[in-house]
Amino acid sequence: MFLTEGDIGDLVRFRHDLHRHPEISGEEHETAGRVVSFLTPLKPDRIMTGLGGTGVAAVFEGKGSGPTLLFRCELDALPIAETRDIAHKSLVAGKGHMCGHDGHMAIMAGLAHGLSRERLRRGRVVLLFQPAEETGAGAAAVLDDPRFAEIRPDFSFSLHNSPGLAFGEVALAEGPVNCASRGIRIRLTGRTAHASTPRSGKSPMGAVAALMTALAAMSVDGARDESLSMVTVTHASLGEPTFGVAPGTAEVWATLRTLIDDRMEHLCNEVEALVKQVATAEGLGLSIDYSDIFSHCENSPEAVARLAEALEQQGIAFGRGNLPMLGSEDFGRFRAVAPSAMFLLGAGPNCPALHSPDYDFPDGLIGIGAGVFMRVVQNMLGDAA
């Protein structure tokens, strides 16, 4: 193990500090500052800040030429209030690291520890602390940043902790591993009226009721293959919270989910056709927009082979597990740049689910995840000098 007990203690304290001070997507300024403060004493050859907004990239250069390996983690937390009573509980009301990104950052910091002691013989390693993963905007912003060309990788790797999977075991597979998804916001416009004469207006109530039922019925989620389509209604609002006015406006929000990007375009067309049909039948105005857009995440065979080799050498059991996941992950955008792969690291069968208010990243995973990534570096860039 390349990390000492002292290193692990430092990484756990770093993780707990991040956990106490969560920042949601696009607001990760102090989190980025904490990352830079931790990395600076480890003497990377370069630290880039403000990448894609608040992103941080630590660059370790080898003495000779070779490929560039990018390892990516996430900076952002969630707008979820933490309910677990722990010593490092979130100090920010209504926000918490309920997805384990604090632990992923600690794993990346552990890899930085190893690279600081065992300088590369050749090639280059980039440790990317990416903003705004939870909204799907962060990876796109990093890739669109003109400075990304300076660290463009030949391979990209990432991981995500996975409650339910046996502790320390890994799920890894080629092909699609995370679904494409996007949020659709449907706005319906009629005309308000006095609550005593509702027929003098045009209420969207009937359209909302019809859409909530019809949208949910569009899901085809029995198999995790290219036919998968899911529509999950997540929010609906009707008029204003008052007793004297019959409603004239409404919104319905839903998440659309498919296994692959091509199927998403088809699903969007189906949903839009349904919504237009209902709005027209009710004589309502209509507008539609999309947000939180995630491409599907697909593992390339070349990158999977590198991870599998490292896992075997580390003595870590791995298999397909429950892949592909129904959840989305914006790491999928990096496959447009270079071969990429993500693996799931088991957080144990008793670990609360991701995005649960009582979730907390298991500290015992820090050394395991860092060890896998360090082995990948050693295999691909040669033994450390």
Residue pairs with C-beta under 8 A, 6 or more apart in sequence:
1 367
1 371
2 113
2 114
2 117
2 118
2 370
2 371
2 374
3 11
3 110
3 113
3 114
3 367
3 370
3 371
7 110
7 113
8 110
8 366
8 367
11 106
11 109
11 110
11 113
11 366
11 367
11 370
12 106
12 363
12 366
14 34
14 38
14 105
14 106
14 109
15 102
15 103
15 105
15 106
15 361
15 363
15 366
16 87
16 88
17 34
17 88
18 31
18 34
18 97
18 102
18 105
18 106
19 88
19 89
19 90
19 96
19 97
19 102
19 360
19 361
20 88
20 89
20 90
20 91
21 30
21 31
21 34
21 90
21 91
21 92
22 31
22 77
22 78
22 90
22 92
22 95
22 96
22 97
22 102
23 29
23 30
23 31
23 75
23 76
23 77
23 92
23 95
24 76
24 77
24 78
24 79
24 95
24 134
25 76
25 131
25 132
25 133
25 134
25 135
25 137
25 138
26 53
26 54
26 76
26 131
26 132
26 135
26 137
27 54
27 76
28 53
28 54
28 75
28 76
28 131
28 132
29 54
31 54
31 75
31 76
31 77
32 49
32 54
32 55
32 56
32 75
32 129
32 131
35 56
35 75
35 105
35 109
35 129
36 47
36 49
36 56
38 109
39 47
39 56
39 58
39 109
39 112
39 127
40 47
42 58
42 112
42 113
42 115
42 116
43 116
44 58
44 59
44 60
44 112
44 115
44 116
44 127
45 59
45 60
45 61
46 57
46 58
46 59
46 61
47 56
47 57
47 58
47 59
48 55
48 56
48 57
48 58
48 59
48 147
48 150
48 151
49 55
49 56
51 57
51 128
51 142
51 145
51 147
51 148
52 130
52 131
52 132
52 138
52 139
52 140
52 141
52 142
52 143
52 144
52 145
52 148
53 131
53 132
53 138
53 141
54 75
54 131
54 132
55 75
55 128
55 129
55 130
55 131
55 138
55 141
55 142
55 145
56 75
56 128
56 129
57 126
57 127
57 128
57 129
57 151
58 112
58 126
58 127
58 129
59 124
59 125
59 126
59 127
59 151
60 112
60 115
60 116
60 119
60 120
60 124
60 125
60 126
60 127
61 120
61 124
62 119
62 120
62 121
62 122
62 123
62 124
62 381
63 119
63 120
63 121
63 122
63 385
64 121
64 122
64 123
65 122
65 123
66 120
66 122
66 123
66 124
66 381
66 382
67 123
67 124
67 153
67 154
67 155
67 380
67 381
68 123
68 124
68 125
68 126
68 151
68 152
68 153
68 154
68 155
69 123
69 124
69 125
69 126
69 153
69 154
69 155
69 156
69 157
69 376
69 377
69 380
69 381
70 125
70 126
70 128
70 151
70 153
70 155
70 156
70 157
70 334
70 338
71 108
71 111
71 125
71 126
71 127
71 128
71 156
71 157
71 158
71 373
72 128
72 130
72 156
72 157
72 158
72 331
72 334
73 101
73 104
73 105
73 107
73 108
73 127
73 128
73 129
73 130
73 158
74 99
74 101
74 104
74 105
74 129
74 130
74 131
74 133
74 134
74 138
75 101
75 105
75 129
75 130
75 131
75 132
75 133
75 138
76 101
76 131
76 132
76 133
76 134
76 138
77 90
77 95
77 96
77 97
77 98
77 99
77 101
77 102
78 95
78 96
78 97
78 98
78 99
78 134
78 355
79 94
79 95
80 94
80 95
80 96
80 98
80 355
80 357
81 90
81 93
81 94
81 95
81 96
81 357
82 89
82 90
82 96
82 98
82 357
82 358
83 357
83 358
84 357
84 358
84 359
84 360
86 360
90 96
90 97
96 357
97 103
97 361
98 354
98 355
98 356
98 357
98 359
99 134
99 354
99 355
99 359
100 160
100 161
100 347
100 354
100 359
100 361
101 133
102 361
103 161
103 361
103 362
103 363
103 365
103 366
104 159
104 160
104 161
104 369
105 129
106 363
106 366
107 159
107 365
107 366
107 369
107 370
107 373
108 127
108 129
108 370
108 373
110 366
110 367
110 369
110 370
111 125
111 127
111 370
111 373
111 374
111 377
112 127
113 370
114 370
114 374
114 377
115 125
115 127
115 374
115 377
117 384
118 384
118 385
119 384
119 385
120 377
120 381
120 382
120 384
120 385
121 381
121 382
121 383
121 384
121 385
122 381
122 382
123 380
123 381
123 382
124 151
125 377
125 381
126 151
126 153
128 142
128 151
130 138
130 139
130 142
131 138
131 141
131 142
132 138
132 141
133 139
133 329
133 330
133 331
135 291
135 292
136 181
136 182
136 292
136 293
136 294
136 328
136 330
137 292
137 330
138 330
139 330
139 331
139 332
139 333
139 334
140 330
140 333
142 148
143 333
143 334
143 336
143 337
152 337
152 338
153 334
153 337
153 338
154 338
154 339
155 302
155 303
155 306
155 338
155 339
155 340
155 380
156 303
156 331
156 334
156 335
156 337
156 338
156 339
156 340
156 341
157 303
157 306
157 307
157 340
157 341
157 342
157 373
157 376
158 331
158 334
158 340
158 341
158 342
159 342
159 343
159 344
159 345
159 369
159 372
159 373
160 329
160 342
160 343
160 344
160 345
161 344
161 345
161 346
161 347
161 354
161 361
161 362
161 365
162 171
162 321
162 322
162 344
162 345
162 346
162 347
163 347
163 348
163 349
163 351
163 352
163 353
163 354
163 359
164 322
164 346
164 347
164 349
164 351
164 353
165 171
165 321
165 322
165 344
165 345
165 346
165 347
165 348
165 349
166 317
166 346
166 348
166 349
167 346
167 347
167 348
167 349
167 351
167 362
167 364
167 365
168 316
168 345
168 346
168 364
168 365
168 368
169 316
169 317
169 318
169 321
169 346
170 311
170 316
170 317
170 318
170 319
170 321
170 343
170 344
170 345
170 346
170 372
171 318
171 319
171 320
171 321
171 322
171 323
171 343
171 344
171 346
172 299
172 304
172 307
172 308
172 311
172 318
172 319
172 320
172 321
172 323
172 341
172 343
172 344
173 299
173 304
173 320
173 321
173 323
173 324
174 299
174 300
174 301
174 304
175 298
175 299
175 324
176 259
176 260
176 296
176 297
176 298
176 324
177 297
177 298
177 299
177 323
177 324
177 325
177 329
177 342
178 294
178 296
178 297
178 324
178 325
178 327
178 328
178 329
178 331
178 332
178 342
179 228
179 230
179 257
179 258
179 259
179 294
179 296
179 324
179 325
179 326
179 327
179 328
180 257
180 258
180 259
180 260
180 261
180 263
180 264
180 294
180 295
180 296
180 328
180 332
181 255
181 256
181 257
181 258
181 264
181 292
181 293
181 294
181 328
182 255
182 256
182 264
182 268
182 290
182 291
182 292
182 293
182 294
183 234
183 253
183 254
183 255
183 256
183 290
183 291
183 292
183 293
184 253
184 254
184 255
184 256
184 268
184 271
184 288
184 289
184 290
185 251
185 253
185 288
185 289
185 290
185 291
186 211
186 251
186 252
186 253
186 254
186 275
186 286
186 287
186 288
187 249
187 250
187 251
187 286
187 287
187 288
188 204
188 207
188 208
188 249
188 250
188 251
188 252
188 279
188 282
188 284
188 285
188 286
189 204
189 248
189 249
189 284
189 285
189 286
189 287
190 201
190 202
190 203
190 204
190 247
190 248
190 249
190 282
190 283
190 284
190 285
191 201
191 202
191 248
192 201
192 239
192 245
192 246
192 247
192 248
192 249
193 199
193 200
193 201
193 202
193 203
193 245
193 246
193 248
194 200
194 244
194 245
194 246
195 243
195 244
195 245
195 246
197 246
198 246
201 246
201 248
202 248
202 282
202 283
202 284
203 239
203 246
203 247
203 248
204 238
204 247
204 248
204 249
204 250
204 282
204 284
205 238
205 247
205 250
206 282
207 250
207 278
207 279
207 281
207 282
207 284
208 236
208 238
208 250
208 252
210 278
211 252
211 274
211 275
211 278
212 233
212 236
212 252
214 274
214 278
215 231
215 233
215 252
215 254
215 271
215 274
216 231
216 232
216 233
218 229
218 231
218 267
218 270
218 271
218 274
219 229
219 230
219 231
219 232
220 227
220 228
220 229
220 230
221 228
221 229
221 230
221 326
224 259
224 324
224 326
225 259
226 259
226 260
226 263
227 263
228 257
228 258
228 259
228 263
229 256
229 257
229 258
229 263
229 267
230 255
230 256
230 257
230 258
230 326
231 254
231 255
231 256
231 257
231 267
231 271
232 254
232 255
232 257
233 252
233 253
233 254
234 253
234 254
234 255
235 251
235 252
235 253
236 250
236 251
236 252
236 253
237 250
237 251
238 247
238 250
239 245
239 246
239 247
239 248
239 249
239 250
240 247
254 271
255 292
256 264
256 267
256 268
256 271
257 326
257 328
258 264
258 266
258 267
258 296
259 296
259 324
260 296
261 295
261 296
264 296
268 290
272 288
275 286
275 288
276 286
279 285
279 286
294 328
294 329
294 330
294 332
295 330
295 332
295 333
296 328
296 332
297 328
297 329
297 330
297 331
297 332
297 335
297 342
298 332
298 335
299 340
299 341
299 342
300 335
300 339
300 340
300 341
301 339
302 339
303 339
303 340
303 341
304 341
306 341
306 376
306 379
306 380
307 341
307 343
307 372
307 376
308 318
309 376
309 379
310 372
310 373
310 375
310 376
310 379
311 318
311 343
311 372
313 375
313 379
314 368
314 371
314 372
314 375
316 368
316 372
318 343
321 344
323 344
325 344
327 354
329 342
331 340
331 342
334 340
343 372
345 365
345 368
345 369
347 361
347 362
347 365
348 362
351 359
351 362
352 358
352 359
352 360
353 359
378 384
